[in-house]
Amino acid sequence: QAGGSYVGRKGYIEYLPGTLPLVLSAPHGGDLRPIEIPDRTYGTMARDTNTRELALQIRDKLKDQTGFYPHIIISHLHRTKLDPNREVVEAAQGDPEAIRAWWEFQTFIENAERLVEESHGEGLYIDLHGHGHDIQRLELGYLLSSTELFNSDETLSTAPYYLDSSFRALAEKPGVNFADLIRGPLSLGALLEDRGFPAVPSQNQPHPAGNPYFSGGYNTARHGSRSGGSISGVQIECNYQNVRDAEFNRDAFAEALGDALQTFFPAHFGMPFAPASGQTPGT
């Protein structure tokens, strides 16, 4: 039921369904540290500060803008207990309750994507993160490395690159130029830059220029379209200053993202950023 909330065991994982063709997950913003789950002993432990709050503000802003909700999946567990953006061995490190929470997180995403495919035929998946790099800009990861993004548009638009990206389904549409899709004037990065949020890759910043950059992780690879399906995925690493640091900045970014998606969907999916015909808000 769109507008509702569904939780797994003990509320560690939460799914907020919607009717828009967007699935958004926030794997690293949780703060719960239950005693029943032992601390992980290896891997990254840092929490992505305020990404859970940002995901919820994006949800609210999209409802204000469109009248409808996206699909949102959140891990409320601290990363010391579970890392849902890793395969299960590193993510849960053998603890049965952490394994269950990992399974719930991944399954909620899969169920949400199935609903989007059934209603719209295709859609977008965003894995929302926060980075601590010095350059205060958004990093959009399509499973392409910094070295790969350094290629010319002509080279980047060849099969070896777009077939290995999380935007494969969109890239394989007739007449699509892959470089234009991810860093052209109507790319998600360029649309966000136009609204005051510097981003790489984009038309103005086509590659990271040798600076630190996250290209996408486990969730982007699993739930994007690199291995099939019609849901294209991107990892958005949000800088702290002016995006995650304060409620009014998170609200401004949420508004910019929603506005950008209302341009991006008609341009690249060939449909409005709206529920399918016959769907209701369910609120």
C-alpha positions as CSV (number, residue, x, y, z in Angstrom):
1,Q,0.0,0.0,0.0
2,A,1.6,3.2,-1.1
3,G,2.2,5.7,1.7
4,G,2.4,2.9,4.3
5,S,5.4,1.3,6.1
6,Y,6.5,-2.3,6.3
7,V,9.3,-3.5,8.5
8,G,11.3,-6.6,8.9
9,R,12.2,-8.3,12.2
10,K,12.5,-5.8,15.0
11,G,12.2,-2.9,12.6
12,Y,15.8,-3.1,11.5
13,I,14.8,-2.8,7.8
14,E,11.9,-0.6,6.6
15,Y,10.1,-0.5,3.3
16,L,8.0,2.5,2.3
17,P,6.2,1.6,-0.9
18,G,5.1,4.1,-3.6
19,T,3.7,4.3,-7.1
20,L,6.4,6.4,-8.8
21,P,8.9,4.5,-11.1
22,L,11.7,5.2,-8.6
23,V,13.2,2.9,-6.0
24,L,15.6,4.6,-3.5
25,S,17.6,2.8,-0.8
26,A,19.6,4.2,2.1
27,P,21.9,1.4,3.4
28,H,24.3,3.3,5.6
29,G,22.3,5.9,7.5
30,G,21.0,3.8,10.4
31,D,22.0,4.2,14.0
32,L,20.6,1.1,15.8
33,R,23.3,-1.0,17.6
34,P,21.3,-4.0,19.1
35,I,23.2,-6.2,21.5
36,E,21.9,-9.3,19.9
37,I,24.0,-8.6,16.7
38,P,27.7,-8.6,17.3
39,D,29.9,-5.9,15.9
40,R,31.4,-6.6,12.5
41,T,35.1,-7.2,12.8
42,Y,36.3,-6.1,9.3
43,G,35.2,-3.8,6.5
44,T,34.1,-0.2,6.6
45,M,32.2,0.9,9.7
46,A,31.5,4.6,9.2
47,R,27.9,5.7,9.1
48,D,26.8,7.9,6.2
49,T,25.5,10.8,8.4
50,N,22.0,12.0,7.6
51,T,21.4,9.8,4.5
52,R,18.4,8.2,6.2
53,E,17.0,11.6,6.9
54,L,17.8,12.7,3.4
55,A,16.0,9.7,1.9
56,L,12.8,10.5,3.9
57,Q,13.0,14.2,2.9
58,I,13.3,13.1,-0.7
59,R,10.2,11.0,-0.2
60,D,8.2,13.9,1.3
61,K,9.4,16.3,-1.4
62,L,8.4,14.0,-4.2
63,K,5.0,13.7,-2.7
64,D,4.7,17.5,-2.5
65,Q,5.8,17.9,-6.1
66,T,4.0,15.0,-7.8
67,G,1.3,13.9,-5.4
68,F,2.8,10.5,-5.2
69,Y,5.5,8.5,-3.3
70,P,8.6,6.7,-4.6
71,H,9.6,3.4,-3.1
72,I,12.1,3.8,-0.2
73,I,14.1,1.1,1.5
74,I,16.1,2.0,4.7
75,S,18.4,0.1,7.0
76,H,18.1,1.4,10.5
77,L,21.1,-0.7,11.7
78,H,24.4,1.0,12.2
79,R,27.1,-0.1,9.8
80,T,29.0,-1.7,12.7
81,K,26.2,-4.2,12.8
82,L,25.3,-4.6,9.1
83,D,26.6,-3.3,5.8
84,P,23.8,-3.8,3.2
85,N,26.0,-2.5,0.4
86,R,28.2,-5.6,0.5
87,E,27.7,-9.2,-0.3
88,V,26.3,-11.2,2.6
89,V,29.6,-12.6,3.9
90,E,31.2,-9.2,4.5
91,A,27.9,-7.5,5.2
92,A,26.7,-9.8,8.1
93,Q,29.8,-11.8,9.0
94,G,28.0,-14.9,9.9
95,D,25.5,-13.6,12.4
96,P,22.0,-15.1,11.7
97,E,20.0,-12.0,12.6
98,A,22.3,-9.7,10.5
99,I,22.0,-12.2,7.7
100,R,18.2,-12.0,8.0
101,A,18.3,-8.2,8.0
102,W,20.5,-8.2,4.9
103,W,18.1,-10.5,3.2
104,E,15.2,-8.3,4.1
105,F,16.9,-5.2,2.7
106,Q,17.8,-6.9,-0.6
107,T,14.4,-8.5,-1.0
108,F,12.5,-5.3,-0.3
109,I,14.4,-3.7,-3.1
110,E,13.7,-6.6,-5.4
111,N,10.0,-6.5,-4.6
112,A,9.9,-2.7,-5.2
113,E,11.6,-3.1,-8.5
114,R,9.2,-5.8,-9.5
115,L,6.3,-3.6,-8.8
116,V,7.9,-0.8,-10.9
117,E,8.5,-3.2,-13.8
118,E,4.9,-4.4,-13.6
119,S,3.4,-1.0,-13.5
120,H,5.7,1.0,-15.8
121,G,7.9,-1.6,-17.6
122,E,11.0,0.2,-16.6
123,G,12.3,2.6,-13.9
124,L,15.2,4.0,-11.9
125,Y,17.0,2.7,-8.8
126,I,19.1,5.1,-6.7
127,D,21.4,3.9,-3.9
128,L,21.9,6.9,-1.6
129,H,25.2,7.4,0.2
130,G,27.4,10.1,1.7
131,H,31.1,10.7,1.0
132,G,33.8,12.5,3.0
133,H,35.9,13.6,0.1
134,D,37.4,17.1,0.1
135,I,35.6,18.3,-3.1
136,Q,32.0,19.1,-2.2
137,R,30.1,17.7,-5.1
138,L,27.8,14.8,-5.8
139,E,29.4,11.6,-7.2
140,L,27.2,9.6,-9.5
141,G,28.3,6.0,-9.9
142,Y,27.3,4.0,-12.9
143,L,29.9,1.2,-12.3
144,L,32.4,3.0,-14.4
145,S,35.8,3.8,-13.0
146,S,37.5,7.2,-13.0
147,T,39.8,5.9,-15.8
148,E,36.9,4.7,-17.9
149,L,35.2,8.1,-17.5
150,F,38.3,9.8,-18.7
151,N,37.7,8.4,-22.2
152,S,36.3,10.5,-25.0
153,D,32.5,10.5,-25.5
154,E,33.0,8.4,-28.7
155,T,34.9,5.7,-26.9
156,L,32.7,5.7,-23.8
157,S,29.7,5.2,-26.0
158,T,30.9,1.8,-27.3
159,A,29.6,-1.5,-26.1
160,P,32.4,-2.5,-23.7
161,Y,31.4,0.4,-21.5
162,Y,27.7,0.7,-21.6
163,L,27.2,-3.0,-21.4
164,D,29.1,-3.1,-18.1
165,S,27.2,-0.1,-16.6
166,S,24.3,0.0,-14.2
167,F,22.5,2.1,-16.9
168,R,22.6,-0.7,-19.4
169,A,18.9,-0.9,-20.0
170,L,18.6,2.8,-20.8
171,A,21.8,2.7,-22.9
172,E,20.5,-0.1,-25.1
173,K,17.4,1.9,-26.1
174,P,17.4,2.7,-29.9
175,G,19.3,5.9,-30.7
176,V,20.7,6.4,-27.3
177,N,24.3,7.8,-27.0
178,F,25.7,6.5,-23.7
179,A,28.1,9.4,-23.0
180,D,25.2,11.8,-23.5
181,L,23.0,9.7,-21.2
182,I,25.4,10.0,-18.2
183,R,27.2,13.3,-18.8
184,G,25.3,15.2,-21.5
185,P,23.1,18.3,-21.0
186,L,20.1,16.2,-19.9
187,S,22.1,13.7,-17.8
188,L,21.2,13.4,-14.1
189,G,24.5,15.0,-13.2
190,A,24.0,18.0,-15.5
191,L,20.4,18.5,-14.4
192,L,21.5,18.6,-10.7
193,E,24.3,21.0,-11.5
194,D,21.8,23.2,-13.3
195,R,19.9,23.3,-10.0
196,G,22.9,24.3,-7.9
197,F,24.4,21.0,-6.9
198,P,27.8,20.3,-8.5
199,A,28.1,16.7,-9.8
200,V,30.4,14.3,-11.5
201,P,30.0,13.0,-14.2
202,S,28.1,15.8,-15.8
203,Q,28.4,18.1,-18.8
204,N,30.7,20.5,-16.8
205,Q,32.6,17.8,-15.0
206,P,32.7,14.8,-17.4
207,H,35.2,12.8,-15.2
208,P,36.7,13.1,-11.7
209,A,40.0,14.5,-13.0
210,G,42.1,12.2,-10.8
211,N,40.3,13.1,-7.6
212,P,38.6,10.5,-5.3
213,Y,35.4,9.1,-6.7
214,F,33.0,6.3,-5.9
215,S,31.9,4.5,-9.0
216,G,29.1,2.4,-7.4
217,G,29.0,-0.7,-5.2
218,Y,27.2,-4.0,-4.5
219,N,23.7,-2.6,-4.6
220,T,24.2,-0.7,-7.8
221,A,25.6,-3.8,-9.4
222,R,22.8,-6.1,-8.1
223,H,19.8,-3.9,-8.6
224,G,20.8,-1.8,-11.6
225,S,20.5,-3.3,-15.1
226,R,24.1,-4.4,-15.8
227,S,23.1,-8.0,-15.5
228,G,19.6,-7.6,-17.0
229,G,16.2,-6.2,-16.2
230,S,14.7,-2.9,-17.0
231,I,15.6,-0.9,-13.9
232,S,18.6,1.2,-14.4
233,G,20.6,2.1,-11.3
234,V,22.9,4.8,-10.0
235,Q,24.8,5.3,-6.8
236,I,24.6,8.9,-5.6
237,E,27.3,9.8,-3.1
238,C,26.3,13.1,-1.5
239,N,28.7,15.6,-0.1
240,Y,28.2,16.8,3.5
241,Q,28.3,20.5,3.1
242,N,25.2,22.0,1.5
243,V,23.5,18.6,1.0
244,R,23.5,16.5,4.1
245,D,24.6,18.9,6.9
246,A,21.3,20.7,7.7
247,E,17.6,20.0,7.3
248,F,17.1,23.0,5.0
249,N,20.0,21.9,2.7
250,R,18.6,18.4,2.6
251,D,15.2,19.8,1.7
252,A,16.8,22.0,-1.1
253,F,18.6,18.9,-2.5
254,A,15.4,16.9,-2.4
255,E,13.6,19.6,-4.3
256,A,16.3,19.8,-6.9
257,L,16.4,16.0,-7.3
258,G,12.6,15.8,-7.8
259,D,12.7,18.6,-10.3
260,A,15.6,17.0,-12.1
261,L,13.8,13.6,-12.3
262,Q,10.7,15.3,-13.8
263,T,13.0,16.3,-16.7
264,F,15.1,13.2,-16.8
265,F,12.2,10.7,-17.1
266,P,10.6,12.2,-20.2
267,A,14.0,12.7,-21.8
268,H,15.4,9.2,-21.3
269,F,12.5,6.9,-20.3
270,G,10.0,8.5,-22.7
271,M,7.4,8.8,-20.0
272,P,6.5,11.3,-17.3
273,F,7.8,10.9,-13.8
274,A,4.4,9.8,-12.5
275,P,2.4,6.7,-11.6
276,A,1.2,4.5,-14.4
277,S,-2.3,5.0,-15.7
278,G,-4.8,3.7,-13.2
279,Q,-2.6,3.8,-10.2
280,T,-3.8,5.9,-7.2
281,P,-1.8,7.6,-4.4
282,G,-2.9,5.1,-1.8
283,T,-2.5,7.6,1.0
